[in-house]
């Protein structure tokens, strides 16, 4: 009975099936181990907008500013730092002119103060020349002479300056 080729082949086939099943099980275990050991955690982040809110951008003209997309209020400076464009998220643009402020010491401040006083006085002089009803103070020169009747010396004040005569504005 065991010499029967059918039984022998069946037994070999059964062993082969068992071997194949065991190999399949081993391969599936290996596959699971590889998945567990090598599968990285999927943590992808997508940056849709820049996160650095403190950037300075440079532009040559306002047209360059108009073309740029912004996600927060963004300053744009000209290359020579003389113009500032401030663009908000609505696309509105404000333009500012920048001037350098030089630090001043006490002497510089005093010089500017004196120059402003000089300019103020020049303005007052120009305004006085236009006004005709101003009386100027007279310079008086003392002269002494003898009174012919009594022989006593008398002091007289004589004007040495020309007096402006007040006029009404109607004339």
JOWOJO-V973209 format. One record per backbone hydrogen bond with DSSP energy under -0.5 kcal/mol. NH is the residue of the N-H (numbers start at 1). CO is the residue of the C=O. Records with the same first field share a line. If there is no record, write none. Layout:
NH = CO, CO
This chain:
4 = 1
8 = 4
9 = 5
10 = 6
11 = 7
12 = 8
13 = 9
14 = 10
15 = 11
16 = 12
17 = 13
18 = 14
19 = 15
20 = 16
21 = 17
22 = 18
23 = 19
24 = 20
25 = 21
26 = 22
27 = 23
28 = 24
29 = 25
30 = 26
31 = 27
32 = 28
33 = 29
34 = 30
35 = 31
36 = 32
37 = 33
38 = 34
39 = 35
40 = 38
43 = 41
47 = 45
48 = 46
53 = 51
57 = 75
59 = 77
64 = 61
65 = 61
66 = 62
67 = 63
68 = 64
74 = 87
76 = 85
77 = 57
78 = 83
81 = 78
84 = 96
85 = 76
86 = 94
87 = 74, 85
88 = 92
91 = 88
94 = 86
96 = 84
98 = 82
102 = 100
109 = 105
110 = 106
111 = 107
112 = 108
113 = 109
114 = 110
115 = 111
116 = 112
117 = 113
118 = 114
119 = 115
120 = 116
121 = 117
122 = 118
123 = 119
124 = 120
125 = 121
126 = 122
127 = 123
128 = 124
129 = 125
130 = 126
131 = 127
140 = 138
141 = 158
142 = 140
143 = 156
145 = 154
147 = 152
148 = 146
151 = 147
154 = 145
156 = 143
158 = 141, 156
160 = 139
166 = 164
171 = 168
